[in-house]
């Protein structure tokens, strides 16, 4: 049972990695849009602006760093294998 779960996680990891790499331009556009929004929010409220500044930075780093993309795919596959399986 443990080997099957490991194979499921590795297959899911490859799928998520390919999905993230395929949608990299869309993530870049969304990251830029959210970054401009966070800059606008930071002028009104510093605390709220800093909190809205974190997701766009992550999205932009995800577009430019293969290592971060791979780590995110591994983390997502690990989280999805924790969900109960429907038999």
N, CA, C and O atoms as a GROMACS GRO file, in nm:
protein
  348
    1UNK      N    1   0.082  -0.119   0.000
    1UNK     CA    2   0.000   0.000   0.000
    1UNK      C    3   0.087   0.126   0.000
    1UNK      O    4   0.053   0.226  -0.064
    2UNK      N    5   0.196   0.122   0.070
    2UNK     CA    6   0.285   0.238   0.078
    2UNK      C    7   0.346   0.270  -0.059
    2UNK      O    8   0.359   0.387  -0.094
    3UNK      N    9   0.384   0.168  -0.135
    3UNK     CA   10   0.444   0.192  -0.267
    3UNK      C   11   0.343   0.254  -0.363
    3UNK      O   12   0.377   0.342  -0.442
    4UNK      N   13   0.217   0.207  -0.356
    4UNK     CA   14   0.113   0.263  -0.444
    4UNK      C   15   0.090   0.408  -0.411
    4UNK      O   16   0.072   0.490  -0.501
    5UNK      N   17   0.090   0.442  -0.284
    5UNK     CA   18   0.069   0.582  -0.245
    5UNK      C   19   0.187   0.669  -0.293
    5UNK      O   20   0.167   0.783  -0.334
    6UNK      N   21   0.309   0.614  -0.287
    6UNK     CA   22   0.426   0.688  -0.334
    6UNK      C   23   0.418   0.710  -0.485
    6UNK      O   24   0.451   0.817  -0.534
    7UNK      N   25   0.374   0.608  -0.558
    7UNK     CA   26   0.359   0.622  -0.702
    7UNK      C   27   0.251   0.723  -0.737
    7UNK      O   28   0.265   0.800  -0.832
    8UNK      N   29   0.142   0.722  -0.660
    8UNK     CA   30   0.037   0.821  -0.683
    8UNK      C   31   0.089   0.963  -0.662
    8UNK      O   32   0.059   1.053  -0.740
    9UNK      N   33   0.167   0.980  -0.558
    9UNK     CA   34   0.221   1.113  -0.528
    9UNK      C   35   0.318   1.158  -0.637
    9UNK      O   36   0.316   1.274  -0.677
   10UNK      N   37   0.402   1.068  -0.685
   10UNK     CA   38   0.498   1.105  -0.789
   10UNK      C   39   0.428   1.138  -0.921
   10UNK      O   40   0.468   1.232  -0.990
   11UNK      N   41   0.325   1.062  -0.954
   11UNK     CA   42   0.248   1.092  -1.076
   11UNK      C   43   0.176   1.225  -1.065
   11UNK      O   44   0.172   1.302  -1.161
   12UNK      N   45   0.120   1.250  -0.948
   12UNK     CA   46   0.052   1.376  -0.925
   12UNK      C   47   0.150   1.493  -0.927
   12UNK      O   48   0.118   1.602  -0.974
   13UNK      N   49   0.270   1.469  -0.876
   13UNK     CA   50   0.375   1.572  -0.878
   13UNK      C   51   0.412   1.609  -1.022
   13UNK      O   52   0.428   1.727  -1.053
   14UNK      N   53   0.428   1.510  -1.107
   14UNK     CA   54   0.462   1.536  -1.249
   14UNK      C   55   0.348   1.612  -1.315
   14UNK      O   56   0.372   1.705  -1.392
   15UNK      N   57   0.224   1.573  -1.287
   15UNK     CA   58   0.108   1.640  -1.345
   15UNK      C   59   0.102   1.786  -1.300
   15UNK      O   60   0.081   1.875  -1.382
   16UNK      N   61   0.119   1.811  -1.169
   16UNK     CA   62   0.114   1.948  -1.119
   16UNK      C   63   0.229   2.033  -1.173
   16UNK      O   64   0.211   2.151  -1.203
   17UNK      N   65   0.347   1.973  -1.186
   17UNK     CA   66   0.461   2.046  -1.241
   17UNK      C   67   0.434   2.087  -1.386
   17UNK      O   68   0.460   2.202  -1.423
   18UNK      N   69   0.383   1.995  -1.466
   18UNK     CA   70   0.350   2.029  -1.605
   18UNK      C   71   0.239   2.134  -1.613
   18UNK      O   72   0.241   2.220  -1.701
   19UNK      N   73   0.143   2.126  -1.521
   19UNK     CA   74   0.035   2.224  -1.517
   19UNK      C   75   0.088   2.363  -1.483
   19UNK      O   76   0.051   2.462  -1.546
   20UNK      N   77   0.175   2.370  -1.383
   20UNK     CA   78   0.233   2.499  -1.344
   20UNK      C   79   0.321   2.557  -1.455
   20UNK      O   80   0.321   2.677  -1.479
   21UNK      N   81   0.396   2.471  -1.522
   21UNK     CA   82   0.482   2.518  -1.631
   21UNK      C   83   0.400   2.562  -1.752
   21UNK      O   84   0.438   2.656  -1.822
   22UNK      N   85   0.289   2.495  -1.777
   22UNK     CA   86   0.205   2.531  -1.892
   22UNK      C   87   0.135   2.666  -1.870
   22UNK      O   88   0.117   2.742  -1.965
   23UNK      N   89   0.096   2.694  -1.746
   23UNK     CA   90   0.024   2.817  -1.717
   23UNK      C   91   0.116   2.927  -1.663
   23UNK      O   92   0.068   3.021  -1.599
   24UNK      N   93   0.244   2.917  -1.688
   24UNK     CA   94   0.340   3.016  -1.641
   24UNK      C   95   0.311   3.157  -1.694
   24UNK      O   96   0.319   3.252  -1.616
   25UNK      N   97   0.277   3.176  -1.822
   25UNK     CA   98   0.245   3.313  -1.867
   25UNK      C   99   0.121   3.372  -1.799
   25UNK      O  100   0.117   3.491  -1.769
   26UNK      N  101   0.021   3.288  -1.775
   26UNK     CA  102  -0.099   3.334  -1.706
   26UNK      C  103  -0.068   3.371  -1.560
   26UNK      O  104  -0.121   3.469  -1.508
   27UNK      N  105   0.018   3.293  -1.496
   27UNK     CA  106   0.060   3.325  -1.359
   27UNK      C  107   0.137   3.457  -1.355
   27UNK      O  108   0.125   3.533  -1.260
   28UNK      N  109   0.215   3.483  -1.459
   28UNK     CA  110   0.291   3.607  -1.466
   28UNK      C  111   0.197   3.728  -1.478
   28UNK      O  112   0.216   3.828  -1.409
   29UNK      N  113   0.097   3.718  -1.563
   29UNK     CA  114   0.001   3.827  -1.580
   29UNK      C  115  -0.078   3.850  -1.452
   29UNK      O  116  -0.096   3.964  -1.410
   30UNK      N  117  -0.125   3.743  -1.390
   30UNK     CA  118  -0.198   3.756  -1.264
   30UNK      C  119  -0.108   3.814  -1.154
   30UNK      O  120  -0.153   3.896  -1.074
   31UNK      N  121   0.017   3.771  -1.150
   31UNK     CA  122   0.110   3.822  -1.051
   31UNK      C  123   0.135   3.971  -1.069
   31UNK      O  124   0.141   4.045  -0.970
   32UNK      N  125   0.150   4.016  -1.193
   32UNK     CA  126   0.169   4.160  -1.218
   32UNK      C  127   0.046   4.240  -1.180
   32UNK      O  128   0.056   4.346  -1.119
   33UNK      N  129  -0.071   4.190  -1.216
   33UNK     CA  130  -0.196   4.258  -1.181
   33UNK      C  131  -0.210   4.270  -1.029
   33UNK      O  132  -0.243   4.376  -0.977
   34UNK      N  133  -0.184   4.160  -0.957
   34UNK     CA  134  -0.194   4.163  -0.811
   34UNK      C  135  -0.085   4.249  -0.748
   34UNK      O  136  -0.107   4.308  -0.642
   35UNK      N  137   0.031   4.256  -0.812
   35UNK     CA  138   0.138   4.341  -0.760
   35UNK      C  139   0.100   4.488  -0.769
   35UNK      O  140   0.122   4.563  -0.675
   36UNK      N  141   0.043   4.530  -0.882
   36UNK     CA  142  -0.002   4.668  -0.895
   36UNK      C  143  -0.115   4.699  -0.797
   36UNK      O  144  -0.123   4.809  -0.743
   37UNK      N  145  -0.202   4.601  -0.775
   37UNK     CA  146  -0.310   4.618  -0.677
   37UNK      C  147  -0.252   4.634  -0.536
   37UNK      O  148  -0.298   4.718  -0.459
   38UNK      N  149  -0.151   4.553  -0.503
   38UNK     CA  150  -0.089   4.561  -0.370
   38UNK      C  151  -0.018   4.694  -0.351
   38UNK      O  152  -0.019   4.750  -0.242
   39UNK      N  153   0.044   4.746  -0.457
   39UNK     CA  154   0.110   4.877  -0.447
   39UNK      C  155   0.005   4.985  -0.422
   39UNK      O  156   0.029   5.079  -0.346
   40UNK      N  157  -0.110   4.973  -0.487
   40UNK     CA  158  -0.218   5.068  -0.461
   40UNK      C  159  -0.272   5.058  -0.320
   40UNK      O  160  -0.305   5.160  -0.259
   41UNK      N  161  -0.283   4.937  -0.268
   41UNK     CA  162  -0.333   4.918  -0.133
   41UNK      C  163  -0.232   4.966  -0.030
   41UNK      O  164  -0.270   5.016   0.075
   42UNK      N  165  -0.104   4.950  -0.060
   42UNK     CA  166   0.000   4.989   0.036
   42UNK      C  167   0.000   5.140   0.060
   42UNK      O  168   0.043   5.187   0.165
   43UNK      N  169  -0.049   5.217  -0.039
   43UNK     CA  170  -0.056   5.362  -0.020
   43UNK      C  171  -0.167   5.400   0.079
   43UNK      O  172  -0.159   5.505   0.143
   44UNK      N  173  -0.269   5.317   0.092
   44UNK     CA  174  -0.380   5.345   0.183
   44UNK      C  175  -0.356   5.286   0.322
   44UNK      O  176  -0.374   5.355   0.423
   45UNK      N  177  -0.315   5.159   0.327
   45UNK     CA  178  -0.293   5.093   0.455
   45UNK      C  179  -0.168   5.006   0.444
   45UNK      O  180  -0.161   4.915   0.361
   46UNK      N  181  -0.072   5.035   0.528
   46UNK     CA  182   0.057   4.965   0.518
   46UNK      C  183   0.043   4.816   0.553
   46UNK      O  184   0.095   4.731   0.480
   47UNK      N  185  -0.025   4.784   0.661
   47UNK     CA  186  -0.038   4.644   0.705
   47UNK      C  187  -0.114   4.562   0.601
   47UNK      O  188  -0.071   4.453   0.563
   48UNK      N  189  -0.225   4.613   0.556
   48UNK     CA  190  -0.303   4.543   0.454
   48UNK      C  191  -0.226   4.533   0.323
   48UNK      O  192  -0.235   4.432   0.252
   49UNK      N  193  -0.151   4.636   0.291
   49UNK     CA  194  -0.071   4.636   0.168
   49UNK      C  195   0.039   4.532   0.171
   49UNK      O  196   0.065   4.465   0.071
   50UNK      N  197   0.104   4.517   0.286
   50UNK     CA  198   0.210   4.416   0.298
   50UNK      C  199   0.150   4.277   0.288
   50UNK      O  200   0.210   4.187   0.229
   51UNK      N  201   0.031   4.259   0.345
   51UNK     CA  202  -0.033   4.126   0.336
   51UNK      C  203  -0.076   4.094   0.193
   51UNK      O  204  -0.070   3.979   0.151
   52UNK      N  205  -0.120   4.193   0.120
   52UNK     CA  206  -0.157   4.167  -0.019
   52UNK      C  207  -0.036   4.165  -0.111
   52UNK      O  208  -0.048   4.132  -0.229
   53UNK      N  209   0.080   4.200  -0.059
   53UNK     CA  210   0.202   4.200  -0.139
   53UNK      C  211   0.265   4.061  -0.150
   53UNK      O  212   0.340   4.035  -0.244
   54UNK      N  213   0.236   3.972  -0.054
   54UNK     CA  214   0.300   3.839  -0.050
   54UNK      C  215   0.254   3.748  -0.165
   54UNK      O  216   0.340   3.691  -0.231
   55UNK      N  217   0.123   3.731  -0.192
   55UNK     CA  218   0.084   3.640  -0.302
   55UNK      C  219   0.138   3.678  -0.439
   55UNK      O  220   0.181   3.589  -0.512
   56UNK      N  221   0.137   3.806  -0.480
   56UNK     CA  222   0.193   3.836  -0.612
   56UNK      C  223   0.342   3.809  -0.622
   56UNK      O  224   0.392   3.768  -0.728
   57UNK      N  225   0.414   3.833  -0.513
   57UNK     CA  226   0.558   3.803  -0.516
   57UNK      C  227   0.580   3.654  -0.534
   57UNK      O  228   0.668   3.612  -0.608
   58UNK      N  229   0.498   3.573  -0.464
   58UNK     CA  230   0.508   3.428  -0.481
   58UNK      C  231   0.476   3.386  -0.624
   58UNK      O  232   0.545   3.302  -0.682
   59UNK      N  233   0.372   3.444  -0.683
   59UNK     CA  234   0.336   3.410  -0.821
   59UNK      C  235   0.445   3.450  -0.919
   59UNK      O  236   0.474   3.377  -1.014
   60UNK      N  237   0.505   3.566  -0.898
   60UNK     CA  238   0.612   3.610  -0.989
   60UNK      C  239   0.737   3.524  -0.971
   60UNK      O  240   0.804   3.492  -1.069
   61UNK      N  241   0.768   3.486  -0.848
   61UNK     CA  242   0.882   3.396  -0.827
   61UNK      C  243   0.854   3.259  -0.887
   61UNK      O  244   0.945   3.192  -0.936
   62UNK      N  245   0.728   3.218  -0.883
   62UNK     CA  246   0.690   3.090  -0.942
   62UNK      C  247   0.712   3.090  -1.092
   62UNK      O  248   0.739   2.986  -1.152
   63UNK      N  249   0.699   3.206  -1.155
   63UNK     CA  250   0.720   3.217  -1.299
   63UNK      C  251   0.866   3.211  -1.337
   63UNK      O  252   0.900   3.163  -1.446
   64UNK      N  253   0.954   3.258  -1.251
   64UNK     CA  254   1.095   3.269  -1.288
   64UNK      C  255   1.185   3.163  -1.226
   64UNK      O  256   1.301   3.150  -1.267
   65UNK      N  257   1.138   3.088  -1.129
   65UNK     CA  258   1.222   2.991  -1.060
   65UNK      C  259   1.168   2.849  -1.080
   65UNK      O  260   1.060   2.815  -1.033
   66UNK      N  261   1.246   2.768  -1.150
   66UNK     CA  262   1.206   2.629  -1.170
   66UNK      C  263   1.211   2.552  -1.039
   66UNK      O  264   1.126   2.465  -1.015
   67UNK      N  265   1.307   2.583  -0.954
   67UNK     CA  266   1.319   2.513  -0.826
   67UNK      C  267   1.197   2.539  -0.738
   67UNK      O  268   1.147   2.447  -0.673
   68UNK      N  269   1.149   2.663  -0.735
   68UNK     CA  270   1.029   2.694  -0.658
   68UNK      C  271   0.906   2.626  -0.718
   68UNK      O  272   0.818   2.581  -0.645
   69UNK      N  273   0.900   2.619  -0.851
   69UNK     CA  274   0.789   2.551  -0.917
   69UNK      C  275   0.788   2.403  -0.881
   69UNK      O  276   0.683   2.345  -0.854
   70UNK      N  277   0.905   2.341  -0.882
   70UNK     CA  278   0.916   2.201  -0.846
   70UNK      C  279   0.879   2.178  -0.699
   70UNK      O  280   0.810   2.082  -0.667
   71UNK      N  281   0.925   2.265  -0.612
   71UNK     CA  282   0.892   2.253  -0.470
   71UNK      C  283   0.743   2.272  -0.445
   71UNK      O  284   0.684   2.203  -0.362
   72UNK      N  285   0.682   2.364  -0.516
   72UNK     CA  286   0.538   2.386  -0.503
   72UNK      C  287   0.460   2.265  -0.553
   72UNK      O  288   0.359   2.228  -0.493
   73UNK      N  289   0.504   2.205  -0.662
   73UNK     CA  290   0.438   2.084  -0.714
   73UNK      C  291   0.452   1.969  -0.615
   73UNK      O  292   0.357   1.894  -0.594
   74UNK      N  293   0.569   1.954  -0.555
   74UNK     CA  294   0.588   1.849  -0.455
   74UNK      C  295   0.499   1.872  -0.334
   74UNK      O  296   0.438   1.778  -0.283
   75UNK      N  297   0.492   1.995  -0.288
   75UNK     CA  298   0.408   2.027  -0.172
   75UNK      C  299   0.261   2.005  -0.204
   75UNK      O  300   0.187   1.950  -0.122
   76UNK      N  301   0.217   2.046  -0.323
   76UNK     CA  302   0.078   2.024  -0.363
   76UNK      C  303   0.044   1.877  -0.376
   76UNK      O  304  -0.065   1.835  -0.338
   77UNK      N  305   0.136   1.798  -0.430
   77UNK     CA  306   0.112   1.654  -0.442
   77UNK      C  307   0.106   1.590  -0.304
   77UNK      O  308   0.024   1.501  -0.281
   78UNK      N  309   0.191   1.634  -0.214
   78UNK     CA  310   0.188   1.580  -0.078
   78UNK      C  311   0.057   1.613  -0.009
   78UNK      O  312  -0.002   1.528   0.058
   79UNK      N  313   0.009   1.738  -0.026
   79UNK     CA  314  -0.118   1.776   0.036
   79UNK      C  315  -0.235   1.698  -0.023
   79UNK      O  316  -0.325   1.657   0.050
   80UNK      N  317  -0.233   1.678  -0.154
   80UNK     CA  318  -0.344   1.606  -0.217
   80UNK      C  319  -0.346   1.459  -0.183
   80UNK      O  320  -0.452   1.397  -0.186
   81UNK      N  321  -0.229   1.400  -0.150
   81UNK     CA  322  -0.229   1.260  -0.110
   81UNK      C  323  -0.275   1.242   0.034
   81UNK      O  324  -0.303   1.130   0.076
   82UNK      N  325  -0.282   1.351   0.110
   82UNK     CA  326  -0.332   1.342   0.247
   82UNK      C  327  -0.485   1.333   0.251
   82UNK      O  328  -0.543   1.290   0.351
   83UNK      N  329  -0.550   1.375   0.143
   83UNK     CA  330  -0.697   1.370   0.139
   83UNK      C  331  -0.743   1.225   0.137
   83UNK      O  332  -0.676   1.139   0.080
   84UNK      N  333  -0.858   1.198   0.198
   84UNK     CA  334  -0.907   1.058   0.195
   84UNK      C  335  -0.945   1.017   0.054
   84UNK      O  336  -1.002   1.095  -0.023
   85UNK      N  337  -0.914   0.893   0.021
   85UNK     CA  338  -0.940   0.840  -0.113
   85UNK      C  339  -1.081   0.779  -0.118
   85UNK      O  340  -1.123   0.710  -0.026
   86UNK      N  341  -1.152   0.807  -0.226
   86UNK     CA  342  -1.284   0.748  -0.246
   86UNK      C  343  -1.267   0.610  -0.307
   86UNK      O  344  -1.204   0.596  -0.412
   87UNK      N  345  -1.321   0.510  -0.243
   87UNK     CA  346  -1.305   0.372  -0.294
   87UNK      C  347  -1.419   0.331  -0.382
   87UNK      O  348  -1.420   0.218  -0.432
   0.00000   0.00000   0.00000
